[in-house]
Amino acid sequence: QVQLVDSGGGLVQAGGSLRLSCLASGHTFSSYHMGWFRQAPGKGRELLAVINWNGGSTFYADSVKGRFTISRDNARNTVSLQMDSLKPEDTAVYYCAATSAPYWEATKTHERYEYWGQGTQVTVSS
């Protein structure tokens, strides 16, 4: 069992930066691949980035590639999302999630994520 707590959201102007954090409880954090998702009003949940269990592999959606960076610290049970060059269209609720999916491609499907944070609101003003 893993419990996830998201934090770091807020209001920022276009072009600014935010850093989201996700703190996991439990002793098995390092065995999970971790993802960041977002959901804007009236839209489906969008995968943004994934990092594998030891931080050796990452994936980014085209919409955030080059602007967002995912990282993790297994010693501190945390995964972070550094968001730079933010745009108004980045406004959404952001969620971290954990998956024990057995192969890498499966981590790109939100249905494979077993545990979710509560979400943190990010609002980017123009």
Backbone torsions as a table, in degrees:
resi	resn	phi	psi	omega
1	GLN	NA	136.1	178.8
2	VAL	-130.9	132.6	172.6
3	GLN	-111.2	135.4	-175.1
4	LEU	-120.2	135.3	178.4
5	VAL	-125.8	115.3	179.2
6	ASP	-86.8	148.4	174.1
7	SER	-156.0	168.7	173.7
8	GLY	106.2	-4.2	179.1
9	GLY	-70.9	173.3	178.9
10	GLY	165.7	-166.6	-180.0
11	LEU	-104.3	129.9	-179.7
12	VAL	-142.8	151.9	177.3
13	GLN	-79.7	154.9	176.3
14	ALA	-54.7	137.5	-177.1
15	GLY	91.7	-11.0	-178.7
16	GLY	-84.8	-173.3	-176.1
17	SER	-131.8	152.6	171.1
18	LEU	-143.0	153.9	175.1
19	ARG	-124.5	117.3	176.9
20	LEU	-93.4	145.0	177.3
21	SER	-127.8	152.7	178.3
22	CYS	-137.3	118.9	-179.7
23	LEU	-102.7	127.7	-178.7
24	ALA	-105.8	141.5	172.9
25	SER	-101.8	158.1	-179.9
26	GLY	107.1	162.1	-173.7
27	HIS	-95.5	1.2	-172.5
28	THR	-115.0	18.3	-176.4
29	PHE	-52.9	-42.7	-174.2
30	SER	-68.6	-8.8	178.5
31	SER	-91.5	-2.7	-178.0
32	TYR	-106.3	141.8	163.7
33	HIS	-78.8	146.5	-175.7
34	MET	-122.2	141.6	179.2
35	GLY	-129.9	157.8	170.3
36	TRP	-117.2	134.4	179.3
37	PHE	-128.0	167.2	171.2
38	ARG	-144.9	157.6	176.9
39	GLN	-141.4	118.7	177.1
40	ALA	-92.8	157.5	179.9
41	PRO	-55.0	130.8	177.2
42	GLY	76.7	5.6	-178.7
43	LYS	-122.0	163.7	178.0
44	GLY	-79.3	172.2	179.5
45	ARG	-75.0	130.1	-175.1
46	GLU	-112.9	126.6	174.6
47	LEU	-74.2	132.2	-179.5
48	LEU	-108.1	-47.5	-174.0
49	ALA	-158.0	151.0	177.8
50	VAL	-135.7	144.2	173.7
51	ILE	-130.8	137.7	-176.2
52	ASN	-78.2	178.7	-168.3
53	TRP	-59.7	-32.7	-177.3
54	ASN	-109.4	8.7	178.7
55	GLY	80.1	6.6	-175.4
56	GLY	-82.5	-16.3	-179.7
57	SER	-134.6	141.4	177.2
58	THR	-136.3	157.8	175.9
59	PHE	-137.4	142.3	176.9
60	TYR	-132.2	140.0	171.5
61	ALA	-69.5	151.3	-179.3
62	ASP	-58.2	-31.9	-176.0
63	SER	-66.4	-19.8	-176.7
64	VAL	-124.6	-3.9	-177.2
65	LYS	-59.4	130.8	-178.9
66	GLY	88.3	-11.8	180.0
67	ARG	-115.3	-34.3	-177.4
68	PHE	-110.1	148.2	177.7
69	THR	-134.6	125.1	177.6
70	ILE	-98.0	142.2	177.7
71	SER	-149.7	164.5	178.5
72	ARG	-145.2	155.0	175.8
73	ASP	-131.2	99.4	-175.9
74	ASN	-67.9	-25.8	178.3
75	ALA	-68.6	-27.1	-178.7
76	ARG	-109.1	5.0	178.9
77	ASN	56.0	42.1	-178.4
78	THR	-129.0	149.3	169.9
79	VAL	-130.0	139.9	-175.2
80	SER	-126.1	157.4	174.1
81	LEU	-132.0	107.7	175.5
82	GLN	-85.5	122.3	-176.1
83	MET	-116.8	115.6	179.9
84	ASP	-116.6	164.5	178.3
85	SER	50.1	48.3	-175.9
86	LEU	-66.7	146.5	-178.6
87	LYS	-121.3	156.7	177.3
88	PRO	-55.1	-32.7	-179.9
89	GLU	-72.0	-5.6	173.7
90	ASP	-82.3	-5.7	179.3
91	THR	-62.0	124.5	-177.1
92	ALA	-178.9	174.1	166.9
93	VAL	-90.6	130.0	-176.7
94	TYR	-106.7	137.5	-177.4
95	TYR	-128.6	139.4	165.7
96	CYS	-96.8	157.3	-178.1
97	ALA	-153.0	155.7	-177.7
98	ALA	-122.3	139.1	177.8
99	THR	-134.4	142.8	173.2
100	SER	-103.1	20.5	-179.1
101	ALA	-49.3	135.1	-172.8
102	PRO	-76.7	-13.4	178.0
103	TYR	-141.6	156.0	-166.4
104	TRP	-60.6	-43.1	-175.9
105	GLU	-62.5	-29.7	-179.7
106	ALA	-67.4	-20.2	-179.2
107	THR	-74.3	-6.0	-179.3
108	LYS	-96.3	12.7	179.9
109	THR	-121.0	120.4	-172.5
110	HIS	-66.3	-22.7	179.7
111	GLU	-66.5	-18.0	-179.0
112	ARG	-85.4	-2.5	-178.5
113	TYR	-90.1	124.6	-175.0
114	GLU	-88.8	-29.0	-174.9
115	TYR	-128.4	140.9	-175.3
116	TRP	-132.4	144.7	169.3
117	GLY	-75.2	175.1	-176.6
118	GLN	-82.3	-13.1	179.0
119	GLY	96.4	148.2	176.1
120	THR	-138.2	134.3	-174.5
121	GLN	-80.2	131.8	172.7
122	VAL	-119.4	124.6	178.6
123	THR	-124.5	124.7	-179.7
124	VAL	-113.9	118.9	-178.7
125	SER	-93.0	148.1	-178.6
126	SER	-89.1	NA	NA
